[in-house]
Amino acid sequence: MESETAPLSSNREFWESRYRDEDPSSPDPEPSPAFTALMEDPALVPPTTGARRALELACGRGGDALWMAAKGWHVTAVDISEHVLATLNERARMAGLTDRLSTRHHDLALSTPEPEAWGLVYANYFHTATDIDRATILRRVSDSVVEGGLLIVIDHGSSAPWSWVQREDHPTPEDLWNSLDLGADWSALVCERRSRIAQSPKNVGGSEGAGSVGAAEGAQGSESAEVRTAWVIDNVLVARRRSTT
Ligand SMILES: C[S@@+](CC[C@H](N)C(=O)[O-])C[C@H]1O[C@@H](n2cnc3c(N)ncnc32)[C@H](O)[C@@H]1O
């Protein structure tokens, strides 16, 4: 949560206008390198038997949802912005992935998708323009994760020079884990800060693009004509639902 000042309804307007105003020449969304590294880590691989069902919250432009669908997951991708979901549906159609990727429009502060036997629940930079009870939302949807399934949450650990919000007091990964209070069924496999170099979107004026958040402390951002780079920190949490058998 980045700003607590706007009324709840403006969160939707905020995101709709951000996505509607996007440069139409922006490249297709890429998956988050932090996420794909987790998904390709043999120690973490989520269940691969049965239907691999994933729920992605706050999917945005959908680089990760498209990547998962291309890897054989059946993905339900949720966002508050109807505009961004329409563009994601079109990308899924162009990529021939409509049988594995479906979108749902929800303001997650008000409603969540119908529970399914998720092998993975995932949220990447689920940061909102108004204060919502994100921990409760994550806990509620994680209730239907299958035994052995994963919850992956990647948050900003710092603010990029181009980010739409600047703050110094990012919670730690441990704060995130404790806030979720998932109970004894769950264990944290990864709960740590990870740094990487991120690129700003093109022509950004104090805003933030998909997968590019947070400048690492003490790091220098560099600037080119259109795209800037900076060290960023991600707070990375991977939790597994224990098997009871
Ligand atoms: C920082 S963006 C991250 C998007 C994407 N996960 C990514 O990594 O590029 C935050 C996303 O959360 C969505 N969002 C914000 N508030 C929401 C809410 N209450 N319900 C559902 N989605 C929401 C926004 O529309 C936006 O796509």
The ligand as a Tripos MOL2 file, in Angstrom:
@<TRIPOS>MOLECULE
LIG
   27    29     1     0     0
SMALL
NO_CHARGES

@<TRIPOS>ATOM
      1 C1          1.9910   -2.0130   -9.5890 C.3       1 LIG1
      2 S1          0.7610   -2.7370  -10.6180 S.3       1 LIG1
      3 C2          1.4020   -4.3820  -10.8270 C.3       1 LIG1
      4 C3          0.8770   -5.0550  -12.0480 C.3       1 LIG1
      5 C4          1.5110   -6.4120  -12.3740 C.3       1 LIG1
      6 N1          1.3210   -7.4020  -11.3420 N.3       1 LIG1
      7 C5          2.9820   -6.2450  -12.6660 C.2       1 LIG1
      8 O1          3.8110   -6.7300  -11.9090 O.co2     1 LIG1
      9 O2          3.2790   -5.5970  -13.6580 O.co2     1 LIG1
     10 C6         -0.5940   -2.9720   -9.4860 C.3       1 LIG1
     11 C7         -1.8060   -3.6380  -10.1320 C.3       1 LIG1
     12 O3         -2.7880   -3.8330   -9.1310 O.3       1 LIG1
     13 C8         -4.0590   -3.6160   -9.7060 C.3       1 LIG1
     14 N2         -4.9560   -3.2960   -8.5800 N.ar      1 LIG1
     15 C9         -4.8680   -2.2370   -7.7460 C.ar      1 LIG1
     16 N3         -5.8480   -2.2720   -6.8460 N.ar      1 LIG1
     17 C10        -6.5840   -3.3790   -7.1010 C.ar      1 LIG1
     18 C11        -7.7410   -3.9390   -6.5080 C.ar      1 LIG1
     19 N4         -8.3490   -3.3540   -5.4630 N.pl3     1 LIG1
     20 N5         -8.2560   -5.0690   -7.0480 N.ar      1 LIG1
     21 C12        -7.6670   -5.6530   -8.1070 C.ar      1 LIG1
     22 N6         -6.5540   -5.1720   -8.7140 N.ar      1 LIG1
     23 C13        -6.0230   -4.0430   -8.2110 C.ar      1 LIG1
     24 C14        -3.8130   -2.4550  -10.6480 C.3       1 LIG1
     25 O4         -4.7970   -2.2990  -11.6380 O.3       1 LIG1
     26 C15        -2.4540   -2.8360  -11.2200 C.3       1 LIG1
     27 O5         -2.5830   -3.5970  -12.3920 O.3       1 LIG1
@<TRIPOS>BOND
     1     1     2 1
     2     2     3 1
     3     2    10 1
     4     3     4 1
     5     4     5 1
     6     5     6 1
     7     5     7 1
     8     7     8 2
     9     7     9 1
    10    10    11 1
    11    11    12 1
    12    11    26 1
    13    12    13 1
    14    13    14 1
    15    13    24 1
    16    14    15 ar
    17    14    23 ar
    18    15    16 ar
    19    16    17 ar
    20    17    18 ar
    21    17    23 ar
    22    18    19 1
    23    18    20 ar
    24    20    21 ar
    25    21    22 ar
    26    22    23 ar
    27    24    25 1
    28    24    26 1
    29    26    27 1
@<TRIPOS>SUBSTRUCTURE
     1 LIG1         1 GROUP 0 **** ****
